[in-house]
Amino acid sequence: MSGGAAPDEAAPDDIAPPRVLIADDQTLVRTGFRMILRDAGIPVVAEAADGAAAVAAAAQQHPDVVLMDIRMPELDGLAATRRILAAEPDCRIIILTTFDLDQYVYAALASGASGFLLKHVSPEYLITAIRLVRTGDALLAPSITRRLVERFAVPSPVPDRGALASLSPRELEVLRLLARGLSNAELAGQLVLSEATVKTHVARILAKLQLRDRVQAVVLAYETGLVTPAGQPAGET
C-alpha cells in the first residue's frame, strides 16, 4: 500500500499529533512534505539531507515518525533506519522511494521499518499514513508485503524454525495465512473466527516473537521457511 486510497484506519483524533523528522537529500521533497504536514497540524521537528544527519536529529529530537529516503549520501536510509531503531525503538520509520518493489525497501522492512511510501503520494495519504504508523500499525497491506518478500527474501538453505517454537498450532496457522496476504477480515472468514479474535492471535504472535508489526511477521514466516515463495505452506513444524 504505497499510494492512492488511504489506509483503512486512521489514528484517533484525541491524541497529540505525531512529531515528524523528514530525511531526504532533495530540498524540494522536504519542503513539499513539510508544507503538507504543517497544513495538517503535524509538527516537523527536524529535517536532514543525509542519513548521518537523520540519525543525529533523531537522537536529539526523539521524533514519533521518520520519513526516510532510501538513497542518501553519507549514510543510506537502510543503515540510518537500523541505527535510529536501535537507539529509539519506539520510533516508527516510513521509507520513501521512487519504486514500489525495491530490494532496499525490503531490507528496510526486515530491519524494522513500518512501511513505505512512493514520493508522489497524495497529501491525504501521507497524513493518514503517518498517523497510522504512529499508533503502532504497519503501513503495508499484507498482499504488498508478500509481494516484496517473495521477490527479495532469501530463505535459509536449512530453515531454522526454532523462533516459532513458542507459537501454538492455531497461531502458526494464523501466521501462515497472514504471510499469504490475507487481511484480518479474510483471516476471520477462513478460520471461522471473529475479527477481534484474529486481532488477539496476531497480537500474541507479535508479542511471542518480539516483532514490531505484521510486516516483520510476514518476513519471518518466509525466512524461516514456514511459507514458501509460492505462498503455500512449506510443511508442519
N, C-alpha and C positions, 0 to 999 in steps of 0.2 A: 504494500500500500504506500505509494510514494507520490501521489498527486491526484487531481481530480476530486471526487467526492470526499468529504471529510470523514474521519473515523466515526464509528457509530456512537461512541460515548465520549463526552467531554467531562472535564473536571467540574466539581460543584462550584457554584458562583460565590459561596460564602467563605472561601479560603483566600488567603493573601495571594496575589499574583506571583507567579514564579519569577525568580531573578535569573536573568539570562546572560551568558557570555557568548559572543559571536566570534568565531575564529575562521577567518578566510583571508587569503592573500589578495583578493580583489576588493579594492576600495568600494567600487560601485555595489558589489554584493552586500558588503557590510552596511553600507549606507541605506540601501533599499530595505534590508531586513530590519534595521534599527527604526526606520520611519514606520514600517508596518506595525512593529511591536509597540512603539510609542503611542500610536493612534489607538491601539487596543488596551492601553493602560498596563502594559507589561514592561517593567524596567530592564534596560540593558545595563548591567553593572560594569561591563568591560568589553573591549574589543581587542583582537590580536590578529596580526598579519602573518604569523608563522606558528608552528607547533610549540616551539620553546616558549614563546611569549604567552601562548594559551595556557601552558602548564603553570607558568609563573602567575598569571592572572587568576587562575582557578584557585591556587594556593592562597592568594591574598583576599579574593572576594567571596569564595565559597558559594558559587552560583548553584541554583537548583537544576538548571538545564544548560548544556553547552551545545551550540550549533557548530559542528566541527567539519571543516572542509577536509576531504580525504587526502588531497595532494597539496602540500605546502612546503616552503623552504625551511631550512634549519632542522626541522623535525616534522615528519609527516603526521597526518591525522591519526593513523593507526598507533604509532608509538606514543603520541600525545594522549590518546584515549586510554591506553594502558597505564600511563603514569598518573593521569588525573584520577582514574578509578581506584588505583592502588592507594592514593592519598585521601581521596574523597569518595568513599564507597556509596554514599547516599546521592551523589550527583548522577544525573541522567544525561546521556550523550546521544544526540541525534547526528548522524553522519550526513553531510551534504555532498552530493555527487551529481555528475552530469549524466551518468549512465545507470540504469536500474539493475543491471546484472554485472557487477564489478567484483573481481576477486578480492579487492581490498575492502569492499563493503562487507563481504562475507567474513573476512578476517576480523574486521572491527566488531561485527555482531558476536563472533566467537569470543572476542575479548571483553564483551560486556556492554557494548553499545545497545541502546534500546530501540533502534530503528534507523531508517534513513529517509531522506527527502531529496527529490530532484530539485535543482536550483531554480527551476522555473515554476515551482509550486505556487498555487494561488494563495493570496493573503489569508483567506478564510481557513484554508487547510493548514497553513503554517501555524496560525494561532491555536487552532484546535489540537494540532499535534503536540505542541509544546505543553499545553495544559494536560493532555492525556498522559504523556510520559512522566510528568511531574507527579502524578498520582501513583506511579509505580507500575503502570501497564506498559505493554510493548506496542510499538507503533505499527509493526508489520502484521498484515493479515497472515494467518498460518500458511495459506497456499503460496504466498510470495516467499515466505521464509523457506518453505520446502523447495521451491524452485531454485533459490540461491544455494541451498545446501546440496541438492542433487548435482548441481553443476560444479561446485567447488570443494565440497568436503572430501577428504581422503581418509576413508576408514582404515583402522589399523589392520595389517595383514592377519594378526591374531587378535580379534576384538576382545577387549577386557571389559566384561560386564560387572565387575566387582562393585563399581559405583552404583549399580542398580539393585544391589542385593537387599537394600533396605525397603524396597517397594513391594507392596502386596501384589498378588496376581491381578486384582482389579486395577490398581494403579499402573501396572505395566501395560494393561490393555488400554487404559486411557492415554498413556504416553505414546503407544504405537499409533493410535488413531489421531492424536494431536499432531504427531510428526507427519502423518499423511496429508495434513492440511485441513482437517475438519475444525469448524468453529465450535464454540460451546453449544450452540443450538443443535448443530449436526451431531455432536458427540452425545447429547442428551437423547436424540432420536435413535441413534444407532444402539445405544446401551439401554434404552428404555428407562431413563432416569430423568429427574428434574434438572433444569439448568443450574439451580442452586447447589444440587448435589455434585454436579460436574465441576462447578467452580471450587467446591470444597476439595474434591480429588486433586484438581490442578494445583491448588494452593499447598496441599500436603506434599505433592510431588516436588514442587519447587523448594519447600522447606527441607525435606529429607535430603535432597540432592544439593542443597545450598546454592541454588541458582537464582539469578536476579529476576528472570521473567521467562515466559513461554518460548521466546526466541532461543534462549540458551538451552531450553529443554529439547527443542527440535534438533539443534546442533548435536547435543549429546546422544540423542537417540540414533542418529546416523553414524556418529564417530565410534560408538560402542558396538555397532552392528545390529542393534535391536531392530532397526528398519533399514532396508536396502535402498540404494539409489532409485530403484524402480518403484519405491513407495510401498512395497509389500513386506510383511513381517519376515524377518530372517530366521525365525525359529524360536523356540522357547528357551528361556534362561534356566 
